[in-house]
Structure formats: C-alpha cells, structure tokens
Amino acid sequence: MLLPRGAWPWRPRLPPPPGARARARPRGPPPQGLCVKLCGTLKDHQPRLCSTVAPPDEITINYRHGLPLITLTLPSRKERCQFVVKPMLSTVGSFLQDLRDEDKGVKSTAVLTADGSEIPASTLMGILLMNDFKLVINKITYDVRCPKKEKLSCEHTAEMENVKSLVHRLFTALHSEEFQKRRERRLLEKIDQLTGRLQPLEQMKARIEARSEAKTSGLLWAGLALLSAQAGAMAWLTWWVYSWDIMEPVTYFITFANSMVFFAYFIVTRQDYTYSAVKRRQFLHFFHKKSKQQQFDVAQYNQLKEELAKANESLGQVRHSLCLRMREELKEKN
C-alpha cells in the first residue's frame, strides 16, 4: 500500500513488555488552584457580599453638570428614579408634587429636618440641600445625607455675583420691551373684562343712587318745613295768644331740648351734627336699604372697582416705561 508524500505511517501503540518500568513523568510545580480551608460547620460559613453600590431603598444625592440629582426608589413600581432639581427655582412643595405625579401610589409626603421639624413647602431646594434631612413617603422615613460642597473663596464668590448681575442686565435689556408689551396686552384684556362685568352694576347703582338722593332731599325739605312751622307757632303764641314774658321760658326749654337732641346724635353716631354729615349718612342709609331690596352686591362692586383701579394704575406705569424707552431710542438715532 502506497502512502501519499508527506504522510506518516500509522503505528499501533504496543503495551510495554513485561518487567519494563514505566517512564516517570517529569517533576515540576503542581498546577495552581484555589485552596479553601473551612473551619467549623457549614452553618458558620454563610456567603457574605461586600459592594459599594447603594442599597435599593436608599436615597442618594449627586451633582451632575452643577445640578443636584436625587435618586430614590418609587414605592409602587420598585424602580429607581432620578429627579433633577434646580436649587434657586424649585421648592420643597414642587419637588414633592413631582414625586406624586411620577408615582400615583405616593399618597403622603413630607420633608423633615434632622430633629423632626417639618419644613415648609415654600422653602427653596437650595436651602434644603445645605444640611441633611428626612424624606417621608407613605409614612416611611428615609434619612437623606447631602454631600458637602466646597466653599468658594471670596474672589470666586464676588466674580460669580458679577456674572449673575451681568446676565440679569442682559436679559432685562433683551426682553424688557417684549415683556412690557405682553403685560400691556394682558392689562388691556383684564380692563375690558372688568369693565364688562361692571357695566350692569353701574347701571343698577345709578338707579339706586337717584332714588336715594331724591329721598334724602325730600327729608331735608321736610326738616326745613318743620322748623318753619315751629317758628310760626312760636310767633303766633308770643304776639297773638300769650305775651313774651310767658313764652320766654318756653323758648328756652325748646332750645335746650334741641341741644340735647344734637348731643344724643353725637353719642349714637360718633360724628358732629353738621348738615353735610347728616345728609351723607341718610343717603347711605337709603342706598343700602334699596341695594338689599334690588339684590345689588355692594361688596362685589367695590372689589371690581378696586381691581379696575389697580389695573389702570399698572397700565399707566407700563406705558410710561415704554414711552421712556421710545424716547431713549429716538435720542440714540438722532
């Protein structure tokens, strides 16, 4: 049988002859492996895991791109969720509302200080993150540790304040006119709305005022007629019925009685007895009486008038600022 070139003939492996020694394997270092030595029973050697990952229920706070990132586990879905917080804009109330909106299973939330005092909802998150606090979710309290931020130097703090002031001035310069125009449009819409609500009330008020004024004037004329009748009666009794010697003490007591009436008016009303004050008081009496009869809401009318006055005042200020800005632009063009 011919074999192809390059092929080796197959040779069967024969057993060693009897009496021959087996070749000793070369000695070398033993294969390296893991040797575990247990001491004691198996119950004493439970597996222990060590890791730097936060527990699933722990609330952590980290800073990413300069903004705080609060990571917590949602109660319903048992998932880790991250909330980005704006320290100078977000408040405790807005953060808790975002938490309730994200997980509908959150029924009650609160933020407490380290000693257990409740923090108001209007507190800024930047102030809250200065110290450690407690977050209560569905009556379960979590201790939250805030990372300590490095204190800035005085020069860096002053530089940051200058940058903030510059950004504020740039924003004001770029958006002031647009903001003022939007505010002017809103004020005009508000004034139109208030004017429309006040128009029927003004008509009803004008009718009530006309009737009250007529009744007040009639009462004053009745007072004048009563005084005229009193003067005529005194003259008739003095010159036709009795003499002055008899009527003199009567006129004295009548004058004294009038003084007592005026003093009683001051005690009741705490106002001096003047004809203008009496007229105004009687007019208001008739006006409120008629208002109740015709169901005219005086409190609502006064509130709408105050809102209209404030809106007109704000509109005047806005237009004044726009006028000054236009004058400055005209001066720059000239």
C-alpha positions as CSV (number, residue, x, y, z in Angstrom):
1,M,0.0,0.0,0.0
2,L,1.5,3.3,-1.1
3,L,1.1,6.4,1.1
4,P,1.0,9.9,-0.3
5,R,4.0,12.1,0.1
6,G,4.2,13.8,3.4
7,A,2.1,11.3,5.3
8,W,3.4,9.4,8.2
9,P,2.6,5.7,8.6
10,W,0.3,4.8,11.4
11,R,2.0,2.8,14.1
12,P,-0.1,1.0,16.7
13,R,0.8,1.6,20.3
14,L,2.0,-1.6,21.9
15,P,1.8,-2.4,25.5
16,P,5.2,-2.3,27.4
17,P,7.0,-5.6,27.7
18,P,6.6,-7.4,30.9
19,G,9.2,-6.4,33.5
20,A,9.8,-3.0,32.0
21,R,9.4,0.1,34.1
22,A,7.0,2.9,33.2
23,R,8.7,6.2,32.4
24,A,8.4,8.6,35.2
25,R,6.6,11.8,34.5
26,P,8.9,14.9,34.8
27,R,8.6,16.6,38.1
28,G,7.5,20.2,38.1
29,P,5.5,22.7,40.1
30,P,2.0,21.4,40.8
31,P,-0.9,23.1,39.0
32,Q,-2.0,26.3,40.7
33,G,-5.6,26.3,42.0
34,L,-7.8,27.8,44.7
35,C,-7.4,26.2,48.1
36,V,-10.2,27.0,50.6
37,K,-9.9,25.9,54.2
38,L,-13.1,25.7,56.2
39,C,-13.0,25.6,59.9
40,G,-16.1,24.6,61.8
41,T,-19.5,23.6,60.5
42,L,-21.1,24.7,57.2
43,K,-23.7,26.9,59.1
44,D,-20.8,29.1,60.3
45,H,-19.7,29.9,56.7
46,Q,-22.6,31.8,55.1
47,P,-21.8,33.8,52.0
48,R,-21.1,37.5,52.6
49,L,-21.2,40.1,49.8
50,C,-19.4,43.4,50.0
51,S,-20.2,46.1,47.5
52,T,-20.1,49.9,47.1
53,V,-23.5,50.1,45.3
54,A,-26.2,51.9,47.3
55,P,-29.0,49.8,48.8
56,P,-32.2,49.7,46.7
57,D,-34.2,51.8,49.2
58,E,-31.6,54.4,49.9
59,I,-32.0,58.0,48.7
60,T,-28.8,59.4,47.2
61,I,-27.9,62.9,46.1
62,N,-25.3,63.5,43.4
63,Y,-24.3,66.6,41.4
64,R,-24.3,66.3,37.6
65,H,-23.5,69.3,35.5
66,G,-23.7,71.5,38.5
67,L,-27.3,70.5,39.3
68,P,-28.4,68.2,42.2
69,L,-29.7,64.7,41.1
70,I,-31.9,63.0,43.7
71,T,-32.2,59.2,43.2
72,L,-34.8,57.2,45.0
73,T,-37.0,54.1,44.7
74,L,-40.6,54.6,43.7
75,P,-42.9,52.7,46.1
76,S,-45.3,51.3,43.6
77,R,-43.0,50.2,40.7
78,K,-40.0,49.5,42.9
79,E,-37.8,51.2,40.3
80,R,-35.0,53.7,40.8
81,C,-35.9,57.2,39.6
82,Q,-33.8,60.3,39.3
83,F,-35.1,63.8,39.8
84,V,-33.2,66.8,38.6
85,V,-33.5,69.8,41.0
86,K,-33.0,73.5,40.3
87,P,-31.8,74.9,43.6
88,M,-32.8,78.5,43.0
89,L,-36.1,77.8,41.3
90,S,-37.5,74.6,42.7
91,T,-39.2,74.4,46.1
92,V,-39.9,71.6,48.5
93,G,-43.6,71.7,47.5
94,S,-42.8,71.4,43.8
95,F,-40.4,68.5,44.4
96,L,-43.0,66.6,46.4
97,Q,-45.6,67.3,43.7
98,D,-43.2,65.9,41.0
99,L,-42.8,62.8,43.2
100,R,-46.6,62.3,43.5
101,D,-47.0,62.9,39.7
102,E,-44.4,60.4,38.9
103,D,-45.8,57.6,41.1
104,K,-49.6,57.6,41.7
105,G,-49.1,55.3,44.6
106,V,-47.5,58.0,46.7
107,K,-50.3,59.2,49.0
108,S,-48.5,61.3,51.6
109,T,-45.1,63.1,51.5
110,A,-43.3,65.4,53.9
111,V,-39.8,66.7,54.4
112,L,-38.4,67.0,58.0
113,T,-35.3,68.3,59.5
114,A,-32.8,66.1,61.2
115,D,-34.5,66.8,64.6
116,G,-38.0,66.0,63.2
117,S,-39.4,69.5,62.5
118,E,-41.4,69.9,59.3
119,I,-40.0,72.1,56.6
120,P,-42.5,74.5,54.8
121,A,-43.4,73.8,51.2
122,S,-42.2,77.2,50.1
123,T,-38.6,76.5,51.1
124,L,-36.1,76.6,48.2
125,M,-34.3,73.3,47.4
126,G,-31.0,75.1,47.5
127,I,-31.6,75.9,51.2
128,L,-32.8,72.3,51.9
129,L,-29.7,70.7,50.4
130,M,-27.4,72.6,52.7
131,N,-28.0,70.1,55.5
132,D,-29.1,66.5,56.0
133,F,-32.9,66.0,56.1
134,K,-35.5,63.3,56.3
135,L,-38.0,62.4,53.5
136,V,-41.3,60.8,54.5
137,I,-43.1,58.8,51.7
138,N,-46.2,56.9,52.7
139,K,-45.3,57.1,56.4
140,I,-41.9,55.6,55.8
141,T,-39.0,57.8,56.8
142,Y,-35.7,57.9,54.8
143,D,-32.6,59.6,56.1
144,V,-31.0,61.7,53.3
145,R,-27.4,62.8,53.5
146,C,-26.4,65.8,51.5
147,P,-22.9,65.9,50.0
148,K,-20.9,68.8,51.3
149,K,-19.9,71.3,48.7
150,E,-16.6,73.1,48.8
151,K,-16.8,76.6,50.0
152,L,-15.9,79.2,47.3
153,S,-13.3,81.8,48.0
154,C,-14.2,85.4,48.4
155,E,-12.8,86.3,45.0
156,H,-14.7,83.5,43.3
157,T,-17.9,84.5,45.1
158,A,-17.5,88.1,44.0
159,E,-16.8,87.0,40.4
160,M,-20.0,84.8,40.4
161,E,-22.1,87.7,41.7
162,N,-20.7,90.0,38.9
163,V,-21.6,87.3,36.3
164,K,-25.1,87.0,37.7
165,S,-25.6,90.7,37.6
166,L,-24.4,90.9,34.1
167,V,-26.7,88.1,32.9
168,H,-29.6,89.8,34.6
169,R,-28.9,93.1,32.9
170,L,-28.5,91.4,29.5
171,F,-31.8,89.5,30.0
172,T,-33.5,92.8,31.0
173,A,-32.1,94.6,28.0
174,L,-33.1,91.9,25.6
175,H,-36.6,91.0,26.9
176,S,-37.8,94.1,28.7
177,E,-39.7,95.7,25.9
178,E,-41.3,92.4,24.8
179,F,-42.3,91.7,28.4
180,Q,-43.7,95.2,28.8
181,K,-45.8,94.8,25.6
182,R,-47.1,91.4,26.7
183,R,-48.0,92.9,30.1
184,E,-49.8,95.8,28.4
185,R,-51.9,93.4,26.3
186,R,-52.8,91.4,29.4
187,L,-53.8,94.5,31.3
188,L,-55.9,95.8,28.5
189,E,-57.7,92.4,28.3
190,K,-58.2,92.5,32.1
191,I,-59.6,96.1,32.0
192,D,-62.0,95.1,29.2
193,Q,-63.2,92.1,31.2
194,L,-63.7,94.2,34.4
195,T,-65.5,96.9,32.5
196,G,-67.9,94.4,31.0
197,R,-68.7,93.0,34.5
198,L,-69.1,96.4,36.0
199,Q,-71.4,97.9,33.3
200,P,-74.7,96.3,34.6
201,L,-73.7,97.0,38.2
202,E,-73.0,100.6,37.3
203,Q,-76.5,101.0,35.7
204,M,-78.2,99.5,38.8
205,K,-76.1,101.6,41.1
206,A,-77.1,104.8,39.2
207,R,-80.8,104.0,39.6
208,I,-80.4,103.3,43.3
209,E,-78.4,106.5,43.8
210,A,-81.0,108.6,42.1
211,R,-83.8,107.2,44.3
212,S,-81.7,107.6,47.4
213,E,-80.8,111.2,46.5
214,A,-84.5,112.0,46.0
215,K,-85.5,110.6,49.3
216,T,-82.6,112.4,51.1
217,S,-83.6,115.7,49.5
218,G,-87.2,115.2,50.5
219,L,-86.2,114.5,54.1
220,L,-84.2,117.7,54.2
221,W,-87.1,119.8,52.9
222,A,-89.3,118.2,55.4
223,G,-86.9,119.3,58.2
224,L,-87.0,122.8,56.8
225,A,-90.8,122.8,56.8
226,L,-90.8,121.5,60.4
227,L,-88.5,124.3,61.6
228,S,-90.6,126.9,59.7
229,A,-93.8,125.6,61.3
230,Q,-92.1,125.7,64.8
231,A,-91.0,129.3,64.2
232,G,-94.5,130.3,63.1
233,A,-96.1,128.6,66.1
234,M,-93.8,130.4,68.5
235,A,-94.5,133.8,66.8
236,W,-98.3,133.2,67.0
237,L,-98.2,132.2,70.6
238,T,-96.0,135.2,71.5
239,W,-97.8,138.0,69.8
240,W,-101.4,136.8,69.5
241,V,-102.1,134.3,72.3
242,Y,-99.6,135.0,75.1
243,S,-97.0,137.6,75.9
244,W,-93.2,137.5,75.7
245,D,-93.0,137.1,79.4
246,I,-94.9,133.8,79.3
247,M,-93.2,132.4,76.1
248,E,-89.6,133.3,77.0
249,P,-89.1,130.3,79.3
250,V,-90.8,128.1,76.7
251,T,-88.4,129.1,74.0
252,Y,-85.5,128.5,76.4
253,F,-86.6,124.9,77.1
254,I,-87.2,124.3,73.4
255,T,-83.6,125.4,72.6
256,F,-82.3,123.3,75.4
257,A,-84.2,120.3,74.1
258,N,-82.7,120.8,70.6
259,S,-79.2,120.8,72.2
260,M,-80.0,117.5,73.9
261,V,-81.1,116.0,70.6
262,F,-77.8,117.1,68.9
263,F,-75.7,115.7,71.8
264,A,-77.6,112.4,71.6
265,Y,-76.9,112.3,67.8
266,F,-73.1,112.6,68.6
267,I,-73.3,109.8,71.2
268,V,-75.0,107.4,68.8
269,T,-73.1,108.2,65.5
270,R,-69.8,109.5,66.9
271,Q,-70.0,112.3,64.4
272,D,-70.6,116.1,64.8
273,Y,-74.0,117.3,63.9
274,T,-73.4,119.0,60.6
275,Y,-75.9,119.3,57.8
276,S,-73.5,117.7,55.2
277,A,-72.7,114.8,57.6
278,V,-76.4,114.2,58.3
279,K,-77.2,114.3,54.5
280,R,-74.4,111.8,53.7
281,R,-75.4,109.5,56.5
282,Q,-79.1,109.5,55.5
283,F,-78.1,109.0,51.8
284,L,-76.1,105.9,52.7
285,H,-79.0,104.6,54.8
286,F,-81.4,104.8,51.9
287,F,-78.8,103.4,49.4
288,H,-78.0,100.2,51.4
289,K,-81.7,99.7,52.0
290,K,-82.5,99.9,48.3
291,S,-79.5,97.7,47.5
292,K,-80.8,94.9,49.6
293,Q,-84.3,95.2,48.0
294,Q,-82.9,95.1,44.5
295,Q,-80.1,92.5,45.4
296,F,-77.2,94.8,44.5
297,D,-74.0,93.2,45.8
298,V,-72.0,96.2,47.2
299,A,-69.0,94.1,48.2
300,Q,-68.6,92.6,44.8
301,Y,-68.9,96.1,43.2
302,N,-66.3,97.5,45.5
303,Q,-63.9,94.6,44.7
304,L,-64.3,95.0,41.0
305,K,-63.7,98.8,41.3
306,E,-60.5,98.2,43.2
307,E,-59.2,95.7,40.7
308,L,-60.0,98.1,37.9
309,A,-58.2,100.9,39.6
310,K,-55.1,98.7,40.2
311,A,-55.2,97.5,36.5
312,N,-55.4,101.1,35.3
313,E,-52.5,102.2,37.5
314,S,-50.4,99.3,36.4
315,L,-51.2,100.1,32.7
316,G,-50.1,103.7,33.3
317,Q,-46.8,102.5,34.7
318,V,-46.2,100.1,31.8
319,R,-47.0,102.8,29.2
320,H,-44.8,105.3,31.0
321,S,-41.8,102.9,30.9
322,L,-42.5,102.1,27.2
323,C,-42.6,105.8,26.4
324,L,-39.3,106.4,28.2
325,R,-37.7,103.6,26.2
326,M,-39.0,105.0,22.9
327,R,-37.6,108.4,23.8
328,E,-34.2,106.9,24.5
329,E,-34.2,105.1,21.2
330,L,-35.1,108.3,19.4
331,K,-32.3,110.1,21.1
332,E,-29.8,107.4,20.1
333,K,-31.0,107.6,16.5
334,N,-30.6,111.4,16.5
